[in-house]
Amino acid sequence: MAKDKKTVQFYADWHETFKALDNETAGKLIKHMFSFVNDENPVSEDQLINLLFIPFKSTFERDLVKWKATVKERSKAGRASAEAKKKKAAENQPVKKQQNQQVLTSVDFVEQTPTKSTDRDRDKDKDRDKDRDRDREVKQVKKPKAEKALPVPSLEEFIKHAKERKSNVNPEDVRLKYFSWKDNDWSITRDNKTRPILNWRSTLTNTVKFLGVVAIKENNSNLADPLTQEEANRRRLEEKKASM
């Protein structure tokens, strides 16, 4: 049968077979069965015993196949359980975190008269500390966010803002400044550097004080009915043609 199999099953329905046998034949059959399950490979000289044993042998072999399958499944389940326990133990194991700790070393100071050498060393240490603090401050400074450019205004809005900042400003100068910036892709040139106009209101406020002025009465008349975009463009084209 099997090396590690220590038990066999006897079935209740075998009782009828043994009841039909005389005691001597039943005894021989029982001995033959135990000899088989203990791997003695018995062959009886009594042909009746050999014939009677055939169905019992088939049952024993069928049970042996089932037993081996059960052993295999239990072994597999045992390995899986061991792996699961091992994995769970690894997950529950506390993770060691590395922490930056400052190690304080006690130093016994010996009173001594300061020398030029020690003073120089202390000055170097102070300089290094200052450089380290300065570098740290530079790293902590955040870069300012890029300013978002305001949309390009209409000529009417441009002149209106100029008037609010300087009531007697010459509207013609404001108009020329508007188209000057527009022709330059809405940018200005200062110190031989061309920069985009991000906040036209602020730039115009700083520029309007340099523009010409007119009498208050004339100025109000001109600004009360400012040029429309279309009229301003038409006049500008006519001036260009006249200058050619």
TIDO-946286 format. One record per residue: residue number from 1; x, y, z of N, C-alpha, C in turn. Coordinates in pm, whole numbers, always signed. Layout:
BEGIN
   num       nu       nv       nw      cau      cav      caw       cu       cv       cw
   NUM        X        Y        Z        X        Y        Z        X        Y        Z
...
This chain:
BEGIN
   num       nu       nv       nw      cau      cav      caw       cu       cv       cw
     1      +85     -120       +0       +0       +0       +0      +89     +125       +0
     2      +94     +195     +111     +174     +317     +119     +257     +314     +245
     3     +375     +376     +239     +468     +369     +350     +413     +436     +476
     4     +357     +558     +458     +311     +635     +574     +164     +615     +606
     5      +95     +529     +535      -47     +507     +559      -63     +402     +669
     6     -120     +445     +781     -130     +355     +896     -271     +302     +920
     7     -368     +347     +842     -506     +304     +863     -568     +259     +731
     8     -667     +169     +743     -746     +126     +628     -893     +131     +667
     9     -979     +138     +570    -1123     +144     +595    -1188      +10     +564
    10    -1272      -34     +655    -1357     -150     +633    -1501     -102     +622
    11    -1574     -148     +523    -1707      -97     +495    -1815     -191     +549
    12    -1927     -131     +591    -2036     -209     +652    -2097     -309     +554
    13    -2096     -276     +426    -2160     -367     +330    -2077     -494     +305
    14    -1956     -499     +362    -1877     -623     +351    -1932     -731     +446
    15    -2013     -689     +539    -2062     -782     +641    -2135     -901     +579
    16    -2213     -874     +476    -2290     -982     +413    -2198    -1088     +352
    17    -2086    -1041     +294    -1992    -1137     +235    -1932    -1227     +343
    18    -1890    -1169     +452    -1827    -1248     +558    -1929    -1340     +628
    19    -2057    -1297     +637    -2159    -1383     +698    -2182    -1510     +616
    20    -2163    -1497     +483    -2186    -1613     +395    -2071    -1713     +398
    21    -1955    -1675     +456    -1838    -1763     +460    -1834    -1838     +593
    22    -1774    -1954     +588    -1750    -2024     +713    -1636    -1956     +785
    23    -1621    -1986     +910    -1522    -1915     +992    -1380    -1935     +941
    24    -1349    -2054     +894    -1212    -2080     +847    -1180    -1996     +723
    25    -1275    -1995     +626    -1251    -1917     +505    -1248    -1768     +536
    26    -1339    -1722     +625    -1341    -1580     +663    -1210    -1540     +730
    27    -1158    -1632     +814    -1031    -1602     +880     -917    -1591     +780
    28     -913    -1685     +686     -809    -1678     +583     -819    -1547     +502
    29     -943    -1505     +470     -962    -1382     +390     -917    -1258     +468
    30     -948    -1257     +598     -906    -1143     +680     -755    -1135     +687
    31     -688    -1248     +709     -541    -1251     +713     -481    -1204     +580
    32     -544    -1249     +471     -497    -1210     +338     -508    -1058     +318
    33     -617     -999     +365     -638     -854     +352     -534     -776     +432
    34     -508     -817     +557     -409     -746     +638     -268     -761     +580
    35     -241     -877     +522     -111     -897     +459      -94     -802     +340
    36     -203     -775     +266     -196     -688     +150     -174     -542     +191
    37     -250     -496     +289     -239     -354     +327     -106     -325     +395
    38      -33     -428     +436     +100     -409     +494     +210     -436     +392
    39     +174     -432     +263     +271     -442     +154     +347     -575     +152
    40     +278     -681     +188     +343     -813     +182     +316     -885      +51
    41     +232     -824      -35     +200     -879     -167     +162    -1029     -159
    42      +60    -1061      -84      +26    -1204      -63      -37    -1269     -187
    43       -9    -1398     -202      -71    -1482     -306     -111    -1613     -237
    44     -240    -1632     -221     -289    -1749     -148     -288    -1873     -237
    45     -265    -1988     -175     -273    -2114     -247     -418    -2157     -266
    46     -503    -2093     -189     -646    -2122     -200     -705    -2028     -304
    47     -746    -2083     -417     -798    -2000     -525     -927    -1928     -485
    48    -1001    -1986     -394    -1124    -1919     -348    -1089    -1788     -278
    49     -983    -1789     -198     -940    -1666     -128     -897    -1560     -230
    50     -824    -1606     -333     -779    -1512     -436     -897    -1448     -508
    51    -1000    -1530     -536    -1118    -1476     -604    -1198    -1382     -515
    52    -1214    -1423     -387    -1290    -1338     -295    -1219    -1203     -269
    53    -1089    -1201     -278    -1012    -1081     -244    -1015     -973     -355
    54    -1051    -1014     -479    -1044     -919     -592    -1122     -790     -565
    55    -1253     -793     -525    -1324     -667     -501    -1268     -587     -384
    56    -1217     -657     -281    -1157     -587     -166    -1028     -513     -208
    57     -952     -581     -294     -828     -519     -342     -857     -390     -419
    58     -961     -395     -504     -997     -275     -581    -1036     -160     -488
    59    -1109     -192     -382    -1150      -88     -286    -1030      -29     -215
    60     -936     -116     -171     -817      -67     -102     -734      +26     -193
    61     -719      -12     -319     -640      +69     -413     -708     +203     -441
    62     -843     +198     -453     -916     +324     -475     -902     +418     -355
    63     -909     +362     -234     -892     +442     -113     -750     +498     -103
    64     -654     +421     -153     -515     +466     -149     -496     +590     -238
    65     -559     +589     -356     -550     +704     -447     -610     +828     -381
    66     -726     +811     -316     -790     +924     -247     -702     +976     -134
    67     -638     +883      -62     -554     +922      +51     -434    +1004       +4
    68     -371     +960     -107     -256    +1034     -160     -296    +1175     -205
    69     -415    +1187     -267     -463    +1319     -310     -487    +1408     -189
    70     -543    +1351      -83     -568    +1428      +39     -438    +1476     +102
    71     -339    +1386     +105     -208    +1423     +161     -145    +1536      +82
    72     -157    +1529      -51     -100    +1632     -137     -167    +1768     -112
    73     -301    +1767     -101     -373    +1892      -78     -339    +1952      +58
    74     -328    +1866     +159     -293    +1916     +292     -152    +1974     +296
    75      -61    +1910     +223      +76    +1961     +216      +80    +2098     +147
    76       +3    +2110      +40       -3    +2236      -32      -64    +2346      +56
    77     -171    +2311     +127     -234    +2408     +217     -141    +2448     +331
    78      -64    +2353     +379      +32    +2384     +486     +139    +2482     +441
    79     +191    +2460     +318     +292    +2553     +266     +233    +2692     +247
    80     +109    +2697     +195      +44    +2828     +174      +22    +2900     +306
    81      -18    +2826     +408      -39    +2886     +539      +92    +2938     +598
    82     +199    +2862     +579     +329    +2905     +630     +376    +3032     +559
    83     +355    +3039     +427     +393    +3158     +352     +312    +3279     +397
    84     +180    +3257     +420      +94    +3367     +464     +138    +3420     +600
    85     +171    +3330     +692     +217    +3372     +824     +348    +3448     +815
    86     +436    +3401     +727     +566    +3466     +709     +548    +3607     +653
    87     +458    +3620     +556     +432    +3751     +495     +368    +3846     +596
    88     +273    +3794     +675     +207    +3878     +774     +304    +3925     +881
    89     +396    +3837     +920     +496    +3874    +1019     +588    +3984     +967
    90     +621    +3974     +836     +708    +4076     +776     +636    +4211     +768
    91     +504    +4206     +738     +429    +4332     +729     +410    +4397     +865
    92     +396    +4317     +969     +374    +4371    +1103     +502    +4414    +1172
    93     +612    +4377    +1113     +739    +4417    +1174     +755    +4568    +1164
    94     +780    +4637    +1272     +791    +4784    +1268     +906    +4827    +1179
    95     +876    +4929    +1098     +975    +4983    +1007    +1064    +5080    +1083
    96    +1189    +5057    +1071    +1283    +5145    +1139    +1305    +5271    +1056
    97    +1276    +5381    +1116    +1294    +5509    +1047    +1426    +5573    +1090
    98    +1493    +5619     +989    +1619    +5688    +1017    +1590    +5832    +1054
    99    +1639    +5874    +1165    +1617    +6011    +1213    +1750    +6081    +1228
   100    +1747    +6206    +1183    +1868    +6288    +1197    +1875    +6340    +1340
   101    +1970    +6291    +1412    +1985    +6332    +1550    +2118    +6403    +1567
   102    +2109    +6503    +1645    +2231    +6579    +1670    +2304    +6517    +1788
   103    +2426    +6478    +1766    +2506    +6413    +1870    +2582    +6520    +1945
   104    +2554    +6527    +2072    +2623    +6625    +2155    +2741    +6558    +2224
   105    +2852    +6608    +2203    +2974    +6554    +2263    +3021    +6648    +2373
   106    +3029    +6593    +2488    +3075    +6676    +2600    +3226    +6691    +2590
   107    +3269    +6811    +2608    +3412    +6841    +2598    +3455    +6908    +2727
   108    +3558    +6859    +2782    +3616    +6922    +2902    +3707    +7035    +2856
   109    +3669    +7156    +2893    +3746    +7271    +2853    +3857    +7295    +2955
   110    +3972    +7318    +2903    +4089    +7347    +2986    +4119    +7494    +2975
   111    +4123    +7560    +3088    +4153    +7704    +3087    +4293    +7726    +3033
   112    +4298    +7813    +2935    +4426    +7845    +2876    +4423    +7987    +2825
   113    +4534    +8043    +2811    +4546    +8179    +2764    +4526    +8181    +2613
   114    +4427    +8260    +2560    +4405    +8264    +2415    +4530    +8307    +2343
   115    +4555    +8243    +2232    +4669    +8277    +2148    +4618    +8331    +2017
   116    +4704    +8386    +1937    +4667    +8438    +1805    +4611    +8327    +1718
   117    +4664    +8207    +1733    +4618    +8096    +1651    +4472    +8062    +1682
   118    +4437    +8055    +1814    +4299    +8022    +1848    +4204    +8133    +1808
   119    +4243    +8257    +1822    +4158    +8369    +1781    +4132    +8365    +1632
   120    +4233    +8333    +1555    +4217    +8325    +1410    +4121    +8212    +1373
   121    +4133    +8099    +1445    +4043    +7987    +1418    +3899    +8023    +1451
   122    +3880    +8097    +1561    +3744    +8138    +1597    +3686    +8233    +1493
   123    +3767    +8321    +1441    +3719    +8413    +1336    +3679    +8336    +1211
   124    +3755    +8233    +1178    +3720    +8151    +1061    +3588    +8080    +1083
   125    +3569    +8028    +1205    +3442    +7960    +1235    +3325    +8055    +1224
   126    +3342    +8179    +1274    +3234    +8277    +1265    +3202    +8310    +1119
   127    +3308    +8323    +1037    +3286    +8353     +895    +3211    +8239     +827
   128    +3246    +8116     +860    +3177    +8001     +801    +3030    +7999     +843
   129    +3005    +8030     +970    +2866    +8034    +1017    +2786    +8141     +944
   130    +2848    +8258     +923    +2778    +8364     +851    +2748    +8324     +707
   131    +2847    +8263     +642    +2825    +8218     +504    +2714    +8113     +498
   132    +2712    +8023     +596    +2610    +7919     +598    +2471    +7980     +618
   133    +2462    +8080     +709    +2332    +8145     +732    +2287    +8222     +609
   134    +2382    +8287     +541    +2347    +8363     +421    +2299    +8270     +310
   135    +2366    +8157     +293    +2323    +8060     +192    +2184    +8006     +224
   136    +2157    +7984     +354    +2026    +7933     +393    +1917    +8035     +363
   137    +1945    +8164     +388    +1847    +8268     +360    +1820    +8281     +211
   138    +1926    +8265     +130    +1908    +8273      -16    +1820    +8160      -66
   139    +1839    +8039      -10    +1759    +7924      -52    +1613    +7941      -13
   140    +1589    +8010     +101    +1452    +8024     +149    +1374    +8132      +76
   141    +1443    +8219       +2    +1374    +8325      -72    +1298    +8264     -188
   142    +1172    +8291     -193    +1088    +8236     -300    +1088    +8330     -420
   143    +1092    +8269     -536    +1089    +8347     -658     +950    +8407     -676
   144     +943    +8537     -707     +811    +8598     -727     +742    +8539     -849
   145     +612    +8528     -839     +535    +8475     -952     +534    +8575    -1067
   146     +539    +8522    -1188     +539    +8608    -1306     +406    +8685    -1315
   147     +419    +8815    -1338     +299    +8899    -1345     +224    +8873    -1475
   148      +93    +8861    -1464      +10    +8835    -1579      -20    +8966    -1652
   149       +1    +8968    -1783      -18    +9091    -1860     -167    +9124    -1873
   150     -197    +9254    -1861     -335    +9298    -1881     -367    +9297    -2030
   151     -493    +9275    -2068     -529    +9277    -2210     -511    +9416    -2270
   152     -480    +9418    -2399     -459    +9546    -2469     -590    +9625    -2470
   153     -587    +9752    -2425     -711    +9829    -2419     -748    +9888    -2555
   154     -870    +9937    -2563     -911   +10014    -2682     -856   +10155    -2671
   155     -855   +10228    -2784     -804   +10365    -2783     -886   +10452    -2688
   156    -1019   +10435    -2687    -1104   +10514    -2600    -1070   +10490    -2453
   157    -1049   +10362    -2416    -1013   +10329    -2277     -877   +10386    -2242
   158     -787   +10386    -2340     -651   +10437    -2319     -654   +10588    -2292
   159     -730   +10661    -2374     -740   +10807    -2358     -811   +10841    -2228
   160     -914   +10763    -2193     -988   +10789    -2070     -898   +10776    -1948
   161     -815   +10674    -1947     -724   +10655    -1833     -622   +10769    -1826
   162     -573   +10811    -1943     -477   +10922    -1944     -541   +11048    -1888
   163     -667   +11075    -1923     -736   +11193    -1874     -757   +11187    -1722
   164     -785   +11066    -1671     -804   +11051    -1526     -676   +11079    -1450
   165     -562   +11054    -1513     -435   +11079    -1447     -383   +11221    -1469
   166     -426   +11280    -1582     -381   +11417    -1614     -491   +11481    -1697
   167     -572   +11564    -1632     -694   +11615    -1695     -669   +11701    -1818
   168     -556   +11772    -1822     -529   +11860    -1936     -430   +11800    -2036
   169     -418   +11665    -2037     -326   +11602    -2130     -375   +11620    -2273
   170     -280   +11633    -2364     -314   +11650    -2505     -358   +11514    -2562
   171     -484   +11504    -2606     -533   +11375    -2655     -459   +11324    -2777
   172     -404   +11416    -2857     -330   +11372    -2975     -201   +11302    -2936
   173     -134   +11356    -2831      -14   +11289    -2781      -46   +11150    -2725
   174     -160   +11139    -2658     -201   +11009    -2603     -228   +10910    -2715
   175     -295   +10962    -2822     -326   +10876    -2936     -198   +10825    -3002
   176      -99   +10916    -3021      +27   +10876    -3082     +102   +10775    -2996
   177      +94   +10793    -2865     +162   +10700    -2774      +96   +10561    -2782
   178      -34   +10560    -2794     -108   +10433    -2804      -61   +10353    -2926
   179      -57   +10422    -3044      -18   +10351    -3165     +132   +10320    -3168
   180     +209   +10401    -3097     +352   +10372    -3088     +375   +10240    -3015
   181     +305   +10221    -2905     +317   +10095    -2831     +260    +9979    -2911
   182     +151   +10006    -2980      +88    +9900    -3058     +178    +9854    -3172
   183     +242    +9951    -3243     +334    +9916    -3351     +455    +9838    -3300
   184     +486    +9858    -3174     +602    +9791    -3115     +561    +9662    -3042
   185     +448    +9602    -3089     +396    +9478    -3028     +367    +9496    -2879
   186     +313    +9611    -2849     +272    +9644    -2712     +389    +9624    -2614
   187     +499    +9693    -2645     +618    +9689    -2560     +687    +9825    -2567
   188     +777    +9850    -2474     +851    +9977    -2467    +1000    +9946    -2464
   189    +1079   +10046    -2504    +1224   +10030    -2506    +1286   +10129    -2409
   190    +1358   +10076    -2313    +1427   +10158    -2214    +1568   +10104    -2195
   191    +1663   +10193    -2191    +1803   +10155    -2174    +1845   +10051    -2278
   192    +1799   +10074    -2403    +1832    +9985    -2515    +1780    +9842    -2494
   193    +1679    +9828    -2409    +1620    +9697    -2384    +1469    +9706    -2407
   194    +1419    +9616    -2487    +1275    +9613    -2516    +1206    +9518    -2419
   195    +1106    +9574    -2351    +1034    +9495    -2251     +885    +9499    -2281
   196     +815    +9389    -2262     +670    +9388    -2285     +597    +9471    -2178
   197     +488    +9532    -2219     +407    +9610    -2126     +307    +9514    -2062
   198     +329    +9484    -1936     +241    +9392    -1865     +121    +9464    -1805
   199     +147    +9579    -1745      +40    +9658    -1684      +36    +9794    -1753
   200      -48    +9804    -1859      -48    +9927    -1938      -98   +10046    -1856
   201     -184   +10023    -1757     -234   +10133    -1675     -121   +10198    -1597
   202      -39   +10112    -1532      +72   +10165    -1454     +175   +10233    -1545
   203     +202   +10172    -1660     +300   +10231    -1753     +250   +10365    -1808
   204     +123   +10372    -1841      +67   +10497    -1892      +67   +10605    -1784
   205      +39   +10567    -1661      +42   +10663    -1550     +179   +10726    -1536
   206     +284   +10645    -1553     +420   +10698    -1543     +460   +10777    -1667
   207     +390   +10755    -1779     +428   +10819    -1905     +350   +10948    -1930
   208     +227   +10955    -1879     +140   +11066    -1914     +194   +11201    -1866
   209     +274   +11201    -1761     +329   +11329    -1712     +429   +11391    -1809
   210     +478   +11311    -1903     +573   +11365    -2002     +503   +11408    -2132
   211     +372   +11386    -2142     +298   +11422    -2263     +253   +11568    -2258
   212     +224   +11620    -2375     +185   +11761    -2385      +49   +11787    -2322
   213      +18   +11915    -2303     -109   +11955    -2243     -178   +12055    -2334
   214     -306   +12074    -2310     -386   +12174    -2381     -465   +12251    -2278
   215     -526   +12359    -2323     -611   +12436    -2233     -725   +12348    -2184
   216     -769   +12374    -2062     -873   +12290    -2001     -998   +12285    -2086
   217    -1037   +12403    -2141    -1159   +12408    -2221    -1144   +12323    -2346
   218    -1030   +12341    -2412    -1007   +12266    -2536     -991   +12116    -2505
   219     -922   +12091    -2395     -899   +11952    -2357    -1030   +11879    -2330
   220    -1121   +11949    -2257    -1248   +11886    -2227    -1328   +11863    -2353
   221    -1317   +11957    -2446    -1391   +11941    -2571    -1339   +11821    -2648
   222    -1206   +11808    -2650    -1149   +11696    -2727    -1179   +11561    -2663
   223    -1175   +11558    -2528    -1190   +11430    -2461    -1336   +11393    -2439
   224    -1425   +11490    -2458    -1566   +11458    -2439    -1615   +11365    -2548
   225    -1557   +11380    -2667    -1596   +11294    -2778    -1469   +11230    -2837
   226    -1408   +11134    -2768    -1281   +11077    -2812    -1296   +11006    -2946
   227    -1183   +10994    -3014    -1182   +10927    -3144    -1215   +10779    -3127
   228    -1292   +10729    -3218    -1318   +10585    -3218    -1198   +10513    -3277
   229    -1195   +10385    -3256    -1082   +10305    -3306    -1071   +10317    -3458
   230    -1183   +10312    -3525    -1183   +10317    -3670    -1136   +10453    -3721
   231    -1185   +10559    -3659    -1144   +10694    -3700     -997   +10718    -3673
   232     -949   +10668    -3560     -808   +10686    -3527     -720   +10613    -3628
   233     -758   +10494    -3665     -679   +10420    -3763     -681   +10489    -3900
   234     -798   +10541    -3935     -808   +10609    -4064     -719   +10733    -4067
   235     -723   +10814    -3960     -639   +10933    -3954     -492   +10897    -3956
   236     -459   +10789    -3887     -319   +10748    -3882     -269   +10707    -4020
   237     -349   +10636    -4098     -310   +10596    -4233     -295   +10718    -4323
   238     -383   +10817    -4307     -374   +10937    -4388     -246   +11013    -4356
   239     -209   +11019    -4229      -85   +11088    -4191      +38   +11017    -4248
   240      +33   +10883    -4249     +146   +10809    -4306     +161   +10835    -4454
   241      +45   +10839    -4528      +50   +10864    -4671     +103   +11006    -4699
   242      +61   +11099    -4616     +105   +11237    -4639     +253   +11254    -4615
   243     +308   +11175    -4522     +451   +11187    -4492     +539   +11116    -4592
   244     +481   +11031    -4681     +561   +10955    -4779     +593   +11041    -4902
